């Protein structure tokens, strides 16, 4: 039992680390670019340095352990990551053991979308029992979170714990089929949810609809706000895709809470009405006993909180 | 801790009950028609009589409790069933308490598809540890079962326990959308899995394809075996629908085992190749690390075993 834990969010672009108290308060945060081009060992060294810096600043407190969120599949027992194309050299490399060696403390790896879901869940719990952190989880034991970014990340929390699956590949909600013969996806499937409801999908649809070749999701959002009907249609199709996926998830999990996070939720008011309409049409459970469908609250810090929670959650 | 438990499978047509030992051996079984037309109270009286008859036959053994599988949503705390159109008068009626009153022993209700999944899971466990029962679960902690009958029933086992959901409505796998603008379903959605891959769906498709107006799934199966191409096409479309659903489930759960049960699995060899082809195309997890996709083994007894397991599983 330590007084605080360190959460690391290792992305292909940014490397962030934070010290978080057992009560869920963020004590210190470090953020920088991930030195991917300098090679894997430089990335590991940077992670170790960040952790050490946080430890040094909190030298009077006891460290419970370190959690690291990584965009890939985590093999928990081996402490390795698989399928992380944005982190060259990490495939089958003993990430956990190497970081542990560098810092001399316990390290737990987790998929980044799972860590974000766990973070939102944890601090919702805190809010319910009267803590001061804000969050949307509010004491539920089960929830499903979708992070709408470059793709769609999924995180499933059941009984307060991440559903990992036997290969660490559970929660791939972005690859649920929403249009059986739809856009081809990098995963080999056609019509995956993330081809219709991610920031990347919004840009791609803007190109298809002749709105522009290199528009960001935010630029498409602004066009929609300015009354552009094609841009508005894109966000409506985001709503249809999300409503379809949420109906599936409700039929499968019957959880009390579904959270949507990630950059694309900035366009919430443009897709939410269509999403709820589609969901109502497709899910009898939703029509009869609507669960909460809400925006995540912690933004990009959710993954840091969730990563830090991993060692705190251990018995 | 008792020596045996009683499992009841209450269907709209058949009412069956069995005494099952703690080791998973079926000791006695009683089967008869459900007296639905005589009214709810007659059905409850029949359940109580069946349980008493089994108890009397095993009067030297201690009864651990009674589990009852019912086609509907179970509100566990209240002990009531909801959404069971084939059992008139049962909506919001205190089924559990009434049966308990009649027999003076603990009763646990469960959705029938969940009970079947639990039965298959339990006896697979037995097989792994050297018991004599047969089953396919084989010691896995997580599995998903689809029962292809009049509709598609779903049962999800995680960590050895049924995933119920907060309203008892989890596992409604038959209502996952496989064709977004497909056949309308009684649930209000279009294109639900059970409109494409149940026995009812096979009959309906036979009518649409001018094969005949009142063909059973088994008759369509025989036509397909005799070389009828339309009948064969129907089972291929069953395979496509199941492959699509299984890909979604694998992306969500990453479980090591998926079981298919119910009458329609008698046509396994007609839909399985297309199902696996579709699944391989749609799921990168399946292509890289294929989980087991197998036929359930216990037939209609799965629900009886699973219902009996409910009180045995309690601490």
Interface residues (C-beta under 8 A of the other chain):
Chain A: X140 X142 X154 X156 X158 X163 X164 X165 X166 X167 X168 X169 X170 X171 X172 X173 X175 X176 X177 X178 X179 X180 X187 X188 X189 X190 X244 X247 X248 X249 X251 X252 X253 X254 X255 X256 X281 X282 X283 X284 X285 X287 X289 X291
Chain B: X140 X142 X154 X156 X158 X163 X164 X165 X166 X167 X168 X169 X170 X171 X172 X173 X175 X176 X177 X178 X179 X180 X187 X188 X189 X190 X244 X247 X248 X249 X251 X252 X253 X254 X255 X256 X281 X282 X283 X284 X285 X287 X289 X291
